């Protein structure tokens, strides 16, 4: 009887030790699993943190490339516009000069005919009328292209349209006024093409 009690106590102690060892082992396994999961989560977060700057850098590089492409296109378009405008201006100057010359050729033809008529005709009045017609035709050709004479005689001297080449005592009434024109002035549209050279009274 005494032996059975000792035996049972020994077996009970062994079972307790075995049970305690098993529980401790389970707790260790559970702790190891949690630690592994935390480590994996930490690695995932680290990978995500590393990927974020890389994505941002790639996006910035893509935007920079897009802006550079847009800048190059704009620069090319402006260069083309500048060249086209320069070419159009040159063509306009050439065309404008051509039109003026074409308008002057008939006047020259008339002058040549007048010279020929003067050699053959003794009628001075007919020659004078012919020259007047040529002058009128020439004036009209200029007017059609926007060239008009600057009227300055008997007007107050205006340095914006005329240049005084001489001064002449002409009495109180003519003081400061243009009394004679040495060279006619012309406007092209609203701008002075050539200043009139005048004599001013004083």
C-alpha positions as CSV (number, residue, x, y, z in Angstrom):
1,X,0.0,0.0,0.0
2,X,2.7,2.3,0.9
3,X,4.6,1.3,-2.2
4,X,1.6,2.1,-4.4
5,X,1.3,5.6,-2.9
6,X,5.0,6.3,-3.6
7,X,4.6,5.0,-7.1
8,X,1.6,7.2,-7.8
9,X,3.3,10.3,-6.4
10,X,6.3,9.6,-8.7
11,X,4.1,9.1,-11.7
12,X,2.2,12.3,-10.9
13,X,5.4,14.3,-10.6
14,X,6.5,12.9,-14.0
15,X,3.2,13.9,-15.6
16,X,3.3,17.3,-14.1
17,X,6.8,17.8,-15.4
18,X,5.8,16.5,-18.8
19,X,2.7,18.7,-18.9
20,X,4.7,21.7,-17.9
21,X,7.3,21.0,-20.5
22,X,4.6,20.6,-23.2
23,X,2.9,23.9,-22.3
24,X,6.2,25.7,-22.3
25,X,7.1,24.3,-25.7
26,X,3.7,25.4,-27.1
27,X,4.2,28.9,-25.8
28,X,7.7,29.0,-27.3
29,X,6.4,27.9,-30.6
30,X,3.6,30.5,-30.5
31,X,6.1,33.2,-29.6
32,X,8.5,32.2,-32.4
33,X,5.6,32.3,-34.9
34,X,4.5,35.8,-33.8
35,X,8.1,37.0,-34.0
36,X,8.4,35.6,-37.6
37,X,5.2,37.3,-38.6
38,X,6.4,40.6,-37.1
39,X,9.7,40.3,-38.9
40,X,7.9,39.5,-42.2
41,X,5.7,42.6,-41.7
42,X,8.7,44.7,-41.0
43,X,10.4,43.5,-44.2
44,X,7.3,44.2,-46.2
45,X,7.1,47.8,-44.8
46,X,10.8,48.3,-45.5
47,X,10.3,47.1,-49.1
48,X,7.3,49.5,-49.5
49,X,9.4,52.3,-48.0
50,X,12.2,51.6,-50.5
51,X,9.7,51.3,-53.4
52,X,8.0,54.7,-52.6
53,X,11.1,56.9,-53.3
54,X,11.8,54.9,-56.4
55,X,8.3,55.4,-57.8
56,X,8.5,59.1,-57.0
57,X,11.8,59.5,-58.8
58,X,10.5,57.6,-61.8
59,X,7.5,59.9,-61.9
60,X,9.6,63.0,-61.6
61,X,11.9,61.8,-64.4
62,X,8.8,61.1,-66.6
63,X,7.5,64.6,-66.0
64,X,10.9,66.2,-66.7
65,X,11.1,64.3,-70.0
66,X,7.6,65.5,-71.0
67,X,8.4,69.1,-70.2
68,X,11.7,68.9,-72.1
69,X,9.9,67.5,-75.1
70,X,7.3,70.3,-74.9
71,X,10.0,72.9,-74.6
72,X,11.9,71.6,-77.7
73,X,8.7,71.5,-79.7
74,X,7.9,75.1,-78.7
75,X,11.4,76.3,-79.6
76,X,11.2,74.6,-83.0
77,X,7.8,76.2,-83.7
78,X,9.0,79.7,-82.7
79,X,12.1,79.2,-84.9
80,X,9.9,78.3,-87.8
81,X,7.6,81.3,-87.2
82,X,10.6,83.6,-87.1
83,X,12.0,82.3,-90.4
84,X,8.6,82.4,-92.0
85,X,8.0,86.0,-90.8
86,X,11.4,87.1,-92.1
87,X,10.8,85.5,-95.4
88,X,7.3,87.2,-95.7
89,X,8.8,90.6,-94.9
90,X,11.5,90.1,-97.6
91,X,8.9,89.1,-100.1
92,X,6.8,92.1,-99.2
93,X,9.7,94.5,-99.7
94,X,10.5,92.9,-103.0
95,X,6.9,92.8,-104.2
96,X,6.3,96.4,-103.1
97,X,9.3,97.6,-104.9
98,X,8.3,95.7,-108.0
99,X,4.8,97.2,-108.0
100,X,6.2,100.8,-107.6
101,X,8.6,100.2,-110.5
102,X,5.8,98.8,-112.7
103,X,3.7,101.9,-111.9
104,X,6.7,104.2,-112.9
105,X,7.4,102.5,-116.3
106,X,4.4,104.0,-118.1
107,X,5.5,107.5,-116.9
108,X,8.9,106.9,-118.3
109,X,7.3,105.8,-121.6
110,X,5.4,109.1,-121.7
111,X,8.6,111.1,-121.0
112,X,10.3,109.3,-123.8
113,X,7.5,110.1,-126.2
114,X,7.5,113.7,-125.0
115,X,11.2,114.1,-125.8
116,X,10.7,112.6,-129.2
117,X,7.8,115.0,-129.9
118,X,9.8,118.0,-128.7
119,X,12.5,117.2,-131.3
120,X,9.9,117.1,-134.1
121,X,7.5,119.8,-132.9
122,X,7.9,123.6,-132.8
123,X,4.7,124.1,-130.9
124,X,5.9,125.0,-127.4
125,X,2.4,125.1,-126.0
126,X,1.6,121.5,-127.1
127,X,4.8,120.3,-125.5
128,X,4.0,122.1,-122.3
129,X,0.5,120.5,-122.1
130,X,2.1,117.1,-122.8
131,X,4.6,117.6,-119.9
132,X,1.7,118.7,-117.6
133,X,-0.2,115.5,-118.5
134,X,2.9,113.4,-117.7
135,X,3.3,115.2,-114.3
136,X,-0.3,114.6,-113.5
137,X,0.0,110.9,-114.4
138,X,3.1,110.5,-112.3
139,X,1.4,112.2,-109.3
140,X,-1.6,110.0,-109.7
141,X,0.6,106.9,-109.7
142,X,2.2,108.0,-106.5
143,X,-1.2,108.8,-104.9
144,X,-2.5,105.3,-105.7
145,X,0.4,103.9,-103.6
146,X,-0.3,106.2,-100.7
147,X,2.3,108.9,-101.5
148,X,0.9,112.4,-101.1
149,X,2.5,115.9,-101.2
150,X,2.9,117.8,-97.9
151,X,1.3,121.2,-98.2
152,X,3.3,123.8,-96.3
153,X,3.2,127.1,-98.2
154,X,1.7,130.0,-96.2
155,X,1.4,127.7,-93.2
156,X,3.1,128.0,-89.8
157,X,6.5,126.3,-90.0
158,X,6.3,122.8,-88.6
159,X,9.5,121.0,-87.9
160,X,7.7,117.7,-87.8
161,X,7.2,117.8,-91.6
162,X,9.6,120.5,-92.9
163,X,13.2,121.5,-92.7
164,X,14.1,125.2,-92.8
165,X,17.0,125.8,-95.2
166,X,16.8,129.6,-95.2
167,X,15.1,132.5,-93.5
168,X,13.9,135.6,-95.3
169,X,12.6,138.9,-94.0
170,X,9.0,138.9,-95.2
171,X,7.2,141.3,-92.9
172,X,5.1,140.8,-89.8
173,X,2.3,138.9,-91.5
174,X,4.7,136.2,-92.9
175,X,6.8,135.9,-89.8
176,X,7.2,132.2,-88.8
177,X,5.4,131.0,-91.9
178,X,6.7,129.1,-94.9
179,X,7.0,131.5,-97.8
180,X,8.7,129.2,-100.4
181,X,9.4,125.5,-101.0
182,X,12.9,124.5,-102.2
183,X,12.1,120.8,-102.3
184,X,8.6,119.3,-102.0
185,X,8.0,116.9,-99.1
186,X,5.9,113.7,-99.2
187,X,4.0,111.4,-96.9
188,X,3.6,107.7,-97.2
189,X,0.3,107.2,-95.5
190,X,0.5,109.1,-92.2
191,X,4.3,109.0,-92.0
192,X,6.7,111.5,-93.5
193,X,8.5,109.9,-96.5
194,X,10.6,113.0,-97.2
195,X,10.8,116.3,-95.3
196,X,10.0,119.5,-97.2
197,X,12.9,121.9,-97.5
198,X,11.5,125.4,-97.1
199,X,12.2,129.1,-96.7
200,X,10.7,130.6,-93.5
201,X,9.7,134.3,-93.1
202,X,11.1,136.3,-90.2
